[in-house]
Amino acid sequence: MTKSLKDILYKVTVNAVYGSTEIMLSGISFDSRKIEKNFLYVAQKGVQVDGHDFINDAIKRGASAIVCEKIPDQKTAEVTYIEVENSQSALAVMAANYFDNPSKKLQLVGVTGTNGKTTVASLLYELFKKAGYKAGLLSTVKVMIGESEYPATHTTPDSVKINEFLDQMVQEGVEYCFMEVSSHGIHQKRTEGLFFAGGIFTNLSHDHLDYHKTFAEYRDVKKSFFDSLSKSAFGLTNIDDKNGNIMLQNTRARKKTYALKTLADYKAKIIEKQLSGTLISIDGTEVWIKLIGQFNVYNMLAIVAAADLLGMDKFMMLTAVSELDSVSGRFEYFISDTRVTAIVDYAHTPDALKNVLETINDIRTGNEKLITVVGCGGDRDKTKRPKMAHIASQLSDQVVFTSDNPRTEDPQSILDDMEKGVSAENYKKIVTIVDRKQAIKTACKFSQGGDIVLIAGKGHETYQEINGKRIHFDDMEEVTQCFKQLSK
């Protein structure tokens, strides 16, 4: 695909131009290592490296145009240089232009919030597929274009990749695409230049404060996504969350609300809870769903509301909703031969862990033990470590603290941080085992018939990050293997 630099720069705020904008370009990248002949290289200031340091490298590899925030003193004669205010914003707009603005050619819905993004986006994709539409998905777990699956590398991919995926969806006849929109993605301008048919807010709680520094900044970044929606879009918010109304304060989109406890446009009520599912009433109609927990009822209500706002037939929608299964690594469970219920969940924030543990405690009889295996990631927000440890030890009968993704941190120091959150009366409940495999084995050995073992934190992830390396590790594989050995 080739396009003129002039067309790629449409709607980009340009400070200065050196050279011709009539040149034809055959690709666009912000990674100098991926530059080829007649590519456009976009120099961005990243968290760890500055793309401006690699301009000459990009030119050597064949870049014929450079977009940057500061034009170098030494310029190459045959190369066009464009100076912009913000390279991240410019990249997002240029990527959309390069691929002919694919987000305008389908119905793109963004889902943001601390918890529930993956479940809401993934199940909307499944719902529309069941209803006979060709759908797409951009999520933490995977990227789906119709029935074809692609690996996901980030919750919100970079703007070039987003537009490349959306363009592929358009080529393949996808009508609806559901996309997780992370706070990092919004802050780094990856979603600029996209046209959203709607935005969904799930909830807001403690997360990513290593990146955003304050909760107010984290909240305001999420809000800016709704601020950018057009008046033809819908903004759907959970108003039971104290930040729900804030999200829609300045949006031009049609404001719609959902809730379990408050008056809202879309309302649900829990009638019956079991480990196999939940009976709920949505706007007066009873529906059995396979998902469990109040947090999942919120997720399901968001899905129903969004499908209604997108014009899906209500009877078709509610029928399909009752057939939706849990998303990979989100409250996935099995019952072992030894009659122990093993649950794997992605809960990696204090609020998510609390939701999962309260859901289990709500359903169980109290005669069985609840054993929780949990850790916290390295090189990330340290303030949530004692909070998660406190919640786990408070709401479980026994807890095994272990490694999550330690990354470049000493796993033992992460566990030491966690232990600071355990109150004196709960200290006897905890065991610390650095090796995650051994921790899961120990939890399984602690259990007896009827007990519940929760493995929290990694969910769908099939790896551990240790000292810059990704090592294969799958919680569901490990816990399944443990119980197979115990039942022999």
C-alpha positions as CSV (number, residue, x, y, z in Angstrom):
1,M,0.0,0.0,0.0
2,T,1.4,3.4,-1.0
3,K,0.1,6.8,0.0
4,S,1.4,10.4,-0.4
5,L,2.9,12.0,2.7
6,K,0.5,14.9,2.1
7,D,-2.5,12.6,2.5
8,I,-1.0,10.9,5.5
9,L,-0.6,14.3,7.2
10,Y,-4.3,15.2,6.9
11,K,-5.5,16.7,10.2
12,V,-2.0,16.6,11.8
13,T,-0.9,19.8,13.4
14,V,2.4,20.6,11.7
15,N,4.9,23.1,13.0
16,A,7.5,23.0,10.2
17,V,8.2,21.2,6.9
18,Y,11.6,20.6,5.3
19,G,11.3,18.9,1.9
20,S,8.4,17.8,-0.3
21,T,5.1,16.4,1.1
22,E,4.2,15.0,-2.4
23,I,6.5,11.9,-2.0
24,M,4.9,8.4,-2.0
25,L,5.4,6.3,1.1
26,S,5.0,2.5,1.4
27,G,4.9,2.1,5.2
28,I,4.9,3.8,8.6
29,S,6.6,2.8,11.8
30,F,7.9,4.3,15.1
31,D,10.4,1.5,15.4
32,S,13.6,2.2,13.5
33,R,14.4,-1.5,13.2
34,K,11.3,-2.0,11.2
35,I,11.9,0.7,8.7
36,E,12.2,-0.3,5.0
37,K,12.7,1.7,1.8
38,N,10.3,4.6,1.3
39,F,8.9,4.3,4.9
40,L,7.8,7.1,7.2
41,Y,9.7,7.0,10.5
42,V,7.9,8.7,13.5
43,A,10.3,9.6,16.3
44,Q,8.6,9.4,19.7
45,K,9.8,10.1,23.2
46,G,9.2,6.9,25.1
47,V,9.4,6.0,28.8
48,Q,12.8,4.3,28.4
49,V,14.2,5.5,25.0
50,D,13.9,8.5,22.8
51,G,13.1,7.7,19.1
52,H,14.8,11.0,18.1
53,D,18.1,9.2,18.8
54,F,17.4,6.7,16.0
55,I,16.5,9.1,13.2
56,N,19.8,8.5,11.3
57,D,19.4,4.7,11.8
58,A,15.9,4.9,10.2
59,I,17.3,6.9,7.3
60,K,20.1,4.3,6.7
61,R,17.4,1.7,6.6
62,G,15.5,3.5,3.9
63,A,13.2,6.1,5.5
64,S,12.3,8.9,3.1
65,A,10.3,11.0,5.6
66,I,10.8,11.7,9.3
67,V,8.1,13.0,11.7
68,C,9.6,14.3,14.9
69,E,9.2,16.9,17.7
70,K,12.6,18.5,17.0
71,I,14.2,18.5,13.6
72,P,17.8,17.5,13.8
73,D,20.5,20.2,13.0
74,Q,22.1,17.8,10.5
75,K,19.6,16.9,7.8
76,T,19.8,14.5,4.8
77,A,19.0,16.3,1.6
78,E,16.6,13.8,0.0
79,V,14.6,13.2,3.2
80,T,11.5,15.2,4.1
81,Y,11.3,16.3,7.8
82,I,8.1,17.2,9.5
83,E,8.1,18.8,12.9
84,V,5.0,18.3,15.1
85,E,4.0,19.2,18.6
86,N,3.3,15.7,19.8
87,S,4.6,12.6,17.9
88,Q,2.3,10.2,19.6
89,S,-0.8,12.1,18.6
90,A,0.6,12.6,15.1
91,L,1.3,8.9,14.7
92,A,-2.2,7.9,15.7
93,V,-3.8,10.3,13.1
94,M,-1.3,9.4,10.4
95,A,-1.8,5.6,11.0
96,A,-5.5,6.1,10.6
97,N,-5.0,8.2,7.4
98,Y,-2.5,5.6,6.0
99,F,-5.1,2.8,6.3
100,D,-8.0,5.0,5.0
101,N,-9.6,5.5,8.4
102,P,-10.9,1.9,8.8
103,S,-12.7,2.8,12.1
104,K,-15.2,4.8,10.1
105,K,-16.1,1.8,8.0
106,L,-17.3,-0.4,10.9
107,Q,-18.9,0.0,14.4
108,L,-16.1,0.3,16.8
109,V,-16.9,0.2,20.6
110,G,-14.2,0.9,23.2
111,V,-14.4,-0.6,26.7
112,T,-12.4,1.1,29.5
113,G,-12.2,0.8,33.3
114,T,-10.0,-1.0,35.9
115,N,-11.7,-4.4,35.9
116,G,-14.1,-6.1,33.4
117,K,-12.7,-4.7,30.1
118,T,-11.7,-8.1,28.8
119,T,-14.9,-9.8,29.8
120,V,-17.1,-7.1,28.3
121,A,-15.2,-6.8,25.0
122,S,-14.8,-10.5,24.6
123,L,-18.4,-11.4,25.4
124,L,-19.7,-8.6,23.1
125,Y,-17.7,-10.2,20.3
126,E,-19.1,-13.6,21.1
127,L,-22.7,-12.2,21.4
128,F,-22.6,-10.5,18.0
129,K,-21.1,-13.6,16.5
130,K,-23.9,-15.8,17.9
131,A,-26.4,-13.3,16.5
132,G,-25.0,-13.9,13.0
133,Y,-22.8,-10.8,12.6
134,K,-19.2,-10.8,11.5
135,A,-17.3,-9.4,14.5
136,G,-13.8,-8.3,15.6
137,L,-12.0,-8.2,18.9
138,L,-9.0,-6.3,20.2
139,S,-8.3,-7.6,23.7
140,T,-5.6,-8.4,26.3
141,V,-6.2,-12.1,25.6
142,K,-6.3,-12.2,21.8
143,V,-7.2,-10.4,18.6
144,M,-10.1,-11.9,16.6
145,I,-10.9,-11.0,13.0
146,G,-14.0,-13.0,12.3
147,E,-13.0,-16.6,13.2
148,S,-9.2,-15.9,12.7
149,E,-7.2,-15.5,15.9
150,Y,-4.0,-13.4,16.3
151,P,-1.8,-13.1,19.5
152,A,-2.3,-10.0,21.6
153,T,0.9,-8.2,22.9
154,H,-0.7,-5.2,24.7
155,T,-4.1,-4.5,26.2
156,T,-4.3,-1.6,23.6
157,P,-1.9,-2.2,20.7
158,D,0.1,0.7,19.2
159,S,-1.8,3.0,16.8
160,V,-0.3,1.5,13.6
161,K,-1.2,-2.0,14.6
162,I,-4.7,-1.0,15.7
163,N,-5.4,0.6,12.3
164,E,-3.7,-2.4,10.5
165,F,-6.1,-4.8,12.3
166,L,-9.1,-2.6,11.7
167,D,-8.2,-2.3,8.0
168,Q,-8.0,-6.1,7.8
169,M,-11.4,-6.4,9.5
170,V,-12.9,-4.0,7.0
171,Q,-11.4,-6.1,4.1
172,E,-12.9,-9.2,5.6
173,G,-16.4,-7.7,6.1
174,V,-16.4,-7.2,9.9
175,E,-19.3,-5.1,10.9
176,Y,-18.7,-4.6,14.7
177,C,-15.4,-4.5,16.6
178,F,-15.0,-4.5,20.3
179,M,-11.8,-3.1,21.8
180,E,-10.3,-2.8,25.2
181,V,-9.1,0.7,25.9
182,S,-6.4,0.9,28.6
183,S,-5.3,4.0,30.5
184,H,-1.8,3.5,29.0
185,G,-3.3,3.4,25.5
186,I,-5.3,6.6,26.1
187,H,-2.4,8.4,27.7
188,Q,0.0,7.4,24.9
189,K,-2.5,8.7,22.3
190,R,-2.9,5.3,20.7
191,T,-6.7,5.7,20.3
192,E,-6.5,9.2,18.8
193,G,-7.7,9.3,15.2
194,L,-10.2,6.5,15.8
195,F,-13.9,6.9,15.3
196,F,-15.8,5.1,18.1
197,A,-19.5,4.2,17.8
198,G,-19.6,4.0,21.5
199,G,-17.6,3.9,24.8
200,I,-18.3,1.7,27.9
201,F,-17.1,2.4,31.4
202,T,-17.0,-0.6,33.8
203,N,-15.5,0.7,37.1
204,L,-12.5,2.4,38.6
205,S,-10.3,1.2,41.4
206,H,-6.6,1.1,42.5
207,D,-4.3,0.2,39.6
208,H,-1.4,1.5,37.5
209,L,-0.4,4.1,40.0
210,D,3.3,3.3,39.2
211,Y,2.5,4.9,35.8
212,H,-0.2,7.6,36.5
213,K,1.2,8.6,40.0
214,T,-2.2,9.7,41.4
215,F,-5.7,8.2,41.3
216,A,-7.1,11.5,40.1
217,E,-4.7,11.4,37.1
218,Y,-5.7,7.8,36.4
219,R,-9.4,8.7,36.5
220,D,-9.0,11.8,34.3
221,V,-7.1,9.8,31.6
222,K,-10.0,7.4,31.5
223,K,-12.5,10.3,31.3
224,S,-10.6,11.9,28.4
225,F,-11.6,8.8,26.3
226,F,-15.3,9.8,26.8
227,D,-14.5,13.5,26.3
228,S,-13.2,12.6,22.8
229,L,-16.4,10.7,21.7
230,S,-18.5,12.3,18.9
231,K,-22.1,13.3,19.3
232,S,-23.2,10.4,17.1
233,A,-21.6,7.9,19.6
234,F,-23.0,6.6,22.8
235,G,-21.3,6.8,26.2
236,L,-22.4,4.0,28.5
237,T,-21.4,4.2,32.2
238,N,-21.8,2.2,35.4
239,I,-23.4,4.8,37.8
240,D,-23.1,2.5,40.8
241,D,-19.4,3.3,40.6
242,K,-18.7,6.6,42.3
243,N,-16.7,7.7,39.2
244,G,-19.4,6.7,36.8
245,N,-21.1,10.0,36.3
246,I,-17.7,11.8,36.2
247,M,-16.8,9.9,33.0
248,L,-19.7,11.4,31.1
249,Q,-19.5,15.0,32.5
250,N,-18.0,16.6,29.3
251,T,-18.9,14.1,26.6
252,R,-20.8,15.0,23.5
253,A,-22.0,11.4,23.1
254,R,-25.5,10.2,24.1
255,K,-25.3,9.5,27.8
256,K,-26.6,6.1,28.9
257,T,-26.3,4.4,32.3
258,Y,-26.5,1.0,33.8
259,A,-26.7,-0.1,37.5
260,L,-27.8,-2.8,40.0
261,K,-28.4,-0.4,42.9
262,T,-29.3,3.0,41.4
263,L,-31.9,4.3,39.0
264,A,-30.5,3.8,35.5
265,D,-31.4,3.4,31.8
266,Y,-30.5,-0.3,32.1
267,K,-31.2,-2.1,35.4
268,A,-30.5,-5.6,36.7
269,K,-31.2,-7.6,39.8
270,I,-29.7,-10.9,41.1
271,I,-32.3,-13.5,41.9
272,E,-30.3,-16.7,42.5
273,K,-26.6,-17.5,42.8
274,Q,-24.9,-20.9,42.2
275,L,-21.4,-22.0,41.2
276,S,-22.8,-23.0,37.9
277,G,-24.3,-19.6,37.1
278,T,-26.6,-16.8,38.2
279,L,-30.3,-16.1,37.6
280,I,-30.8,-12.4,37.0
281,S,-33.6,-10.0,36.0
282,I,-32.7,-7.4,33.4
283,D,-35.3,-4.7,33.0
284,G,-37.9,-7.2,34.3
285,T,-36.9,-10.1,32.1
286,E,-35.4,-13.2,33.8
287,V,-32.2,-14.6,32.3
288,W,-29.9,-17.4,33.4
289,I,-26.3,-16.6,32.8
290,K,-23.3,-19.0,33.1
291,L,-21.1,-16.3,34.8
292,I,-21.1,-15.9,38.6
293,G,-20.5,-13.0,40.9
294,Q,-22.0,-9.5,41.2
295,F,-19.1,-8.1,39.2
296,N,-20.0,-10.4,36.3
297,V,-23.7,-9.3,36.5
298,Y,-22.4,-5.7,36.0
299,N,-20.4,-7.0,33.0
300,M,-23.4,-8.8,31.6
301,L,-25.6,-5.7,32.0
302,A,-23.0,-3.6,30.2
303,I,-23.0,-6.1,27.3
304,V,-26.8,-6.1,27.1
305,A,-27.0,-2.3,27.2
306,A,-24.3,-1.9,24.5
307,A,-26.0,-4.5,22.2
308,D,-29.3,-2.7,22.6
309,L,-27.7,0.7,21.8
310,L,-26.2,-0.9,18.7
311,G,-29.6,-2.0,17.6
312,M,-29.6,-5.7,18.3
313,D,-33.1,-7.4,18.6
314,K,-33.8,-7.8,22.3
315,F,-35.2,-11.4,22.2
316,M,-32.2,-12.6,20.1
317,M,-29.9,-10.8,22.4
318,L,-31.2,-12.3,25.7
319,T,-31.3,-15.8,24.2
320,A,-27.7,-15.5,23.1
321,V,-26.6,-13.9,26.4
322,S,-27.7,-17.1,28.3
323,E,-25.3,-19.2,26.1
324,L,-22.2,-17.0,26.7
325,D,-19.3,-18.8,28.5
326,S,-16.7,-17.3,30.8
327,V,-13.6,-15.7,29.2
328,S,-10.3,-17.6,29.5
329,G,-8.7,-17.0,32.9
330,R,-11.7,-15.2,34.2
331,F,-13.3,-17.3,37.0
332,E,-12.5,-20.5,35.1
333,Y,-13.1,-23.5,37.2
334,F,-13.2,-27.3,37.3
335,I,-14.0,-29.8,40.0
336,S,-11.2,-32.4,40.6
337,D,-11.6,-36.1,41.1
338,T,-10.9,-35.4,44.8
339,R,-14.0,-33.1,44.8
340,V,-12.0,-29.9,45.2
341,T,-13.2,-26.8,43.2
342,A,-10.2,-25.2,41.5
343,I,-10.7,-21.6,40.2
344,V,-8.2,-19.6,38.1
345,D,-8.8,-15.9,37.9
346,Y,-6.9,-12.9,36.5
347,A,-7.6,-10.8,39.6
348,H,-4.5,-8.7,39.9
349,T,-5.9,-5.5,41.6
350,P,-7.1,-5.2,45.2
351,D,-10.7,-4.6,44.0
352,A,-10.7,-7.5,41.5
353,L,-9.3,-9.9,44.2
354,K,-11.9,-8.7,46.7
355,N,-14.7,-9.2,44.2
356,V,-13.6,-12.8,43.4
357,L,-13.2,-13.8,47.1
358,E,-16.5,-12.2,48.1
359,T,-18.2,-14.0,45.3
360,I,-16.8,-17.4,46.4
361,N,-17.7,-16.7,50.1
362,D,-21.2,-15.7,49.0
363,I,-21.8,-19.0,47.3
364,R,-20.0,-21.5,49.5
365,T,-21.7,-23.1,52.6
366,G,-18.9,-22.3,55.0
367,N,-18.1,-26.0,55.8
368,E,-15.3,-26.0,53.2
369,K,-11.9,-24.3,53.3
370,L,-11.1,-21.5,50.8
371,I,-7.3,-21.6,50.0
372,T,-5.9,-18.7,47.9
373,V,-2.7,-18.6,46.0
374,V,-1.7,-15.0,45.1
375,G,1.3,-12.8,44.2
376,C,2.0,-9.3,42.9
377,G,3.9,-8.2,39.8
378,G,7.5,-6.8,40.0
379,D,8.5,-3.4,38.6
380,R,4.9,-2.2,39.1
381,D,2.8,-0.3,41.6
382,K,4.1,-1.3,45.0
383,T,1.3,0.3,47.0
384,K,-1.2,-2.4,46.0
385,R,0.9,-5.3,47.4
386,P,0.0,-4.9,51.1
387,K,-3.6,-4.2,50.2
388,M,-3.9,-7.4,48.1
389,A,-2.3,-9.4,50.9
390,H,-4.7,-8.0,53.5
391,I,-7.7,-8.8,51.3
392,A,-6.5,-12.4,50.6
393,S,-5.7,-13.2,54.2
394,Q,-8.9,-11.5,55.5
395,L,-11.3,-13.4,53.1
396,S,-9.6,-16.8,52.8
397,D,-9.1,-19.6,55.3
398,Q,-5.5,-20.2,54.1
399,V,-3.2,-18.2,51.8
400,V,-0.1,-19.0,49.9
401,F,1.8,-15.9,48.9
402,T,4.0,-16.5,45.8
403,S,5.6,-15.0,42.7
404,D,3.4,-13.5,39.9
405,N,5.6,-11.9,37.2
406,P,8.6,-10.7,39.3
407,R,10.2,-9.2,36.2
408,T,13.5,-7.6,37.3
409,E,12.7,-7.4,41.1
410,D,13.7,-9.9,43.7
411,P,10.6,-12.1,44.3
412,Q,11.3,-12.3,48.0
413,S,11.2,-8.5,48.4
414,I,7.8,-8.4,46.7
415,L,6.5,-11.0,49.1
416,D,8.0,-9.0,52.0
417,D,6.0,-6.0,50.8
418,M,2.9,-8.1,50.7
419,E,3.3,-9.5,54.2
420,K,3.2,-5.9,55.6
421,G,-0.5,-5.9,54.9
422,V,-1.4,-9.0,56.9
423,S,-2.9,-8.2,60.3
424,A,-1.7,-10.1,63.4
425,E,-4.8,-12.3,63.7
426,N,-4.5,-13.5,60.1
427,Y,-0.7,-14.2,60.1
428,K,-1.2,-17.8,61.1
429,K,-3.2,-18.3,57.8
430,I,-0.3,-17.5,55.5
431,V,2.5,-19.5,53.9
432,T,5.2,-17.9,51.6
433,I,6.6,-19.9,48.8
434,V,8.6,-18.0,46.1
435,D,8.3,-20.7,43.4
436,R,4.8,-20.4,41.9
437,K,4.7,-24.1,40.8
438,Q,5.5,-25.2,44.3
439,A,3.0,-22.7,45.7
440,I,0.1,-24.2,43.6
441,K,1.2,-27.7,44.5
442,T,1.2,-26.8,48.2
443,A,-2.3,-25.3,48.0
444,C,-3.6,-28.4,46.3
445,K,-2.1,-30.6,49.0
446,F,-3.7,-28.4,51.7
447,S,-7.1,-29.1,50.2
448,Q,-9.6,-31.9,51.0
449,G,-12.9,-33.0,49.3
450,G,-15.3,-30.1,49.1
451,D,-12.6,-27.3,49.5
452,I,-12.1,-24.4,47.1
453,V,-8.6,-23.5,45.7
454,L,-8.3,-20.1,44.0
455,I,-5.2,-19.3,41.9
456,A,-5.3,-15.5,41.4
457,G,-3.3,-13.0,39.4
458,K,-2.3,-14.4,36.1
459,G,-5.5,-15.9,34.6
460,H,-5.1,-16.3,30.8
461,E,-1.4,-15.6,30.9
462,T,0.8,-18.6,29.8
463,Y,4.1,-17.3,31.0
464,Q,6.1,-15.8,33.8
465,E,8.4,-12.8,33.4
466,I,11.6,-13.4,35.3
467,N,14.7,-11.2,34.8
468,G,13.7,-10.2,31.3
469,K,12.8,-13.7,30.1
470,R,9.3,-15.1,29.4
471,I,9.1,-18.7,30.8
472,H,6.1,-20.8,29.9
473,F,3.8,-21.0,32.9
474,D,0.0,-21.7,32.8
475,D,-1.9,-21.6,36.1
476,M,-4.7,-23.8,34.7
477,E,-2.2,-26.4,33.4
478,E,-0.4,-26.5,36.8
479,V,-3.5,-26.8,39.0
480,T,-5.0,-29.5,36.7
481,Q,-1.7,-31.5,36.7
482,C,-1.5,-31.2,40.5
483,F,-5.0,-32.7,41.1
484,K,-4.4,-35.4,38.5
485,Q,-1.3,-36.5,40.5
486,L,-3.2,-36.3,43.8
487,S,-6.1,-38.4,42.5
488,K,-3.8,-41.3,41.5
